[in-house]
């Protein structure tokens, strides 16, 4: 069983592998190790079958795709979003640049309404963030099913272990030594925050949704890297971006500014439009109208 499949016990698992202290070594050695661990994790999860990669054109999914490509594995990029969304734009651009196989689903407003209703009923929550991200996950897995793909990789975990959130940057400003404490806290809460949502949706489609960045050796190595190499006052995930450049991902793609799934796909805009078209003042009012 992979760590991301431990369900509600994931927090206990994280605490069991926690380490402290930093590894020494040159930046090149660290980047080589990150690349090695990610490739090993990708290879272990591909199981000799075609694997889908939830592809937003962001740093994490591009690095997973590059690992699969370098390993000469059979994979298919799966990208969803509204026409002219940033994720669709970059997915096309990156896949075209490297010659990677890509399937795209352009979401219409009619599609979005059905997807939102299905996700709200599945998740039984009015949490707008969970619903917004859940709609993207749902759309990707539906696209995977339609292309006979039953294992899909996601980039979950990269933000936690490489200090990719603004809360990590704020911790760095307060005291760099506290950054990893925030990273560990994020990992311990990952089941309630993300894994539970994703596992419910994946179960609906009968698809395994796996996260190479959550491999135990990947976590343990990343959490030995000095946080000063990960985050600064003005930037986040620094060493991961540098590793992307190191393995041949060009600057435009490696340095693309992070956008959460619901923003990069434009699902947040769709929720606003659906609320208005259904006579609701807010997105949350619209969500409540679905569950009445």
N, C-alpha and C positions, 0 to 999 in steps of 0.2 A: 504494500500500500504506500502510495506517495504521500508526503506530508500534507499536501493540500487536500487530501481526501479524508483527513482525520476528523472532520466535522467539528462538533462542539468541543472536542478534546484538543483542538489545534493550539489553544493557549497553553495547555499543560505541556504539549510537545515543544513549543517555543522555549518555555522555561527550562525544559530538560536539556536543551542544547546551548543554552546561553553561555557565552564566553565573554571575557573582559581582557583588556590589554591589546596592544597593537603589534602587528607584524612589522618587521623592518624589511628593507629592500628598496631597490630603485623603482621609479615610477614605471619604467618599462617592464620590470619583473611583475609588478602588481597588475598592469594591464594584460600581460600574457596570462597570468593566473585567472583573472576574471574571464577572459576569452576561453581558456581551457575548461573552467568549471561550467560555463554556460553551454559550451558544445557538448560536454559530457552529459549534462542534464537534458538537453534537447534529444540527444541520441538515445538515452535511456527511456524516454517517453514516447518515442516514435513507433516502437514495437513492430517495425517492418511493414507498416501500412501507410497509405497516403494520409497525411495529417493536415488539417486546416489550421491556419494561423489567423486569429482575429486581428485584422490589419488596419490600423488607423493612420498609418504613415508617421507615427510618432517614434521616438527613440527606442523604446522598449520592444515594440513589435518589429521594428526594422532590424534590431540586433538579433532577435530570435530567428527572423527570416534569413539573415546573413549566415547565422550558424548552420541552419538547415541546408542552405545552398552550399556552403563550404564543405559540409559533410556528404554532399551529393545525395541528399534524401529527397523523397517524393513528397512535395507539399503543395498546398493551394492557399493563396492569400484570399481572405474573405473580408470584404469592406462594405460597410453600409452607411447610409446617410442621405440627406436631402441633396437634390441637385445644387451644385455650386458650394456645398459645404467644404470646409477646409480639409476634413478627413478624406473625402472623395478626391479632392484635388491632389493631395499629396500621395494618396494611395496610387493613383494613376501615374503620377510623375515618377515615383520611386520604382514601382514595378516595371514601368517602361524603361527606365534608365538601366536597371540590372537584368531585364529580360525575365522577370519572375512571373509565374502563372497567377492570374488574378481574376476573381469573380466579384462583381459589384452588384449590389442591390440599391437602386435609387428609391427612397421612400416617398410616397405621396401622402397628402393629408388624409385621404381615406385609409391608407395603410396605417398611418400613425394612430388614428382613432381606434382601430381594431387592436393594434399592438398595445396601446396604453391600457385599454380595458382588460385585455388578457393578463398583462403584467400586474395590474392592480389586484385582480382577482387571485392571481397566484401568490403574490407576496403578502396580501392582506395588511397593507400599510398605507399611510398617507404621507410618508416621508418622500418629499419631492426629489431629493438627490438619489435615493435608492430606486425610485420609479424611473427617473431619467436615465440613469446608468443601466437599470434593468431592461429598459426598452431597447437599448443598443445591444445588450447581450442577447436578448430574445431575437432580435433581427439577424444577428450574426449566426446564431445557432439554427434558425430557420433556413438561412441560406446554406449552411453546412448540410443540413438534412436534405435539402433539395438537390445537393450535389453529391449525395451518398458518402458524406464524410461523417464519421462517428467519433473522432477524437479531434479536439480543437485546443490549440495553445493560446493562452492569454498572457499579458504582461504583468499580471498582478504580482505584487511583492517588490518590484524594482524600486518603487517610491519609498517603501519602508527601509530597505537595506542600503540604499544609496542616497538617503536623505533628500528626497525629491519634493517635499511639501514645504510650504511657507513656514509652517510651525518649526521645521528643522532649522531654517535660516534664522528665525527669531531666537531659537535656543542658542545658535552659534554666536549671535550678537551678545546675548547675555553671558554665556560661558561655553566655549567650544567643548569642554569636557562633558557637558550635559546632552550633547547631540545624540549620542548612542542610547542614552536612557530613553529618549523620546522615540528613537527607532525601535527599540525593544518593546516599548509600550504599544506602538502601532502594530507590531507583529502579533502581540498577544491578543489584541482586539480585532484582528483581521477576520475571524470567523463571524462575529456579530456584524461587523462593518460591511464585509464584502462576500466572504465565502458562502455564507448561508444563503444570501440572495442568489448568487450564481449557481449554487448546487440545486436549488429549487427549480430554476429555469432549465438547467441542463437535464435534470431528471424528467421534466416534461417532454423533452425531445429525445430522451434515451441516448444522450451524447456525453462523453467524458470530456470535461473542461479542465485542462491541466495548466499549471503555471511553472515553467522552467526556472524562474527566478526564486521559487520557493523550495527548490531542492535543498536538502539539509546541508550538504557540503558547500553549496553556493552561499547559503545564509551564514554558515560558520566562517567562511573565508571573508565575505564582504564585511562582516561585523568585527573583523580584526584589522580592517583598514582604518588608518587614522582619519577621524571625521574631518579634519582640516583639508583632506584631499577630496572630500565629498561636497562640502558646502562652504560658502563664504558670505559676506554681507550682501553680495549682489548676485549670487548664482547658486544653483543647486545641482546635484547629480554630476558634479564636475568630472570626477574620475571615470564615470560611465560614459560621458560624452567623449572624453579623451580616448577611452578604449574603443569607442565606435570609430573614431578617426583612425586609430591605430590598426584596425582590422579592415580598413578600406571603405568605410562609409563616408561619403563626401561631406564637406562642411555644411552645406545647405540642409542636408537631411539629419546629420548628427546634432546640429544646433537648433533645430526647429523648436520654437517655444512651446512648452507643454500646454495642452488644452484638455480638460476633463472630457470624458467620452460624450456626455450630453451636450457639451458646447461645440466640440469639434465636428459632431455629426449634425448639429442644428436641431437636435431633439428638444432642447430647452425652448427654442423659438416656437416649435410645433405645439408644445404644451400651452404656451401663452395664447397662440391662435385658437387652439381648441377650447380653452377656457372662455375666450371672448365669443366665439361662434356659438357656444352653448349657454350664453347669457350669464356666465359666472364672473365674479369680480376678480378672483385669484385662481391660480393653478390648484391650490389646495381645495378651494370650493368645488372646482371641477372634479377633482379626485373623489371628494365626498359624494358628489352627485352620481358617480358611477356605482358606489357601494350601497346606495339607498335602496 
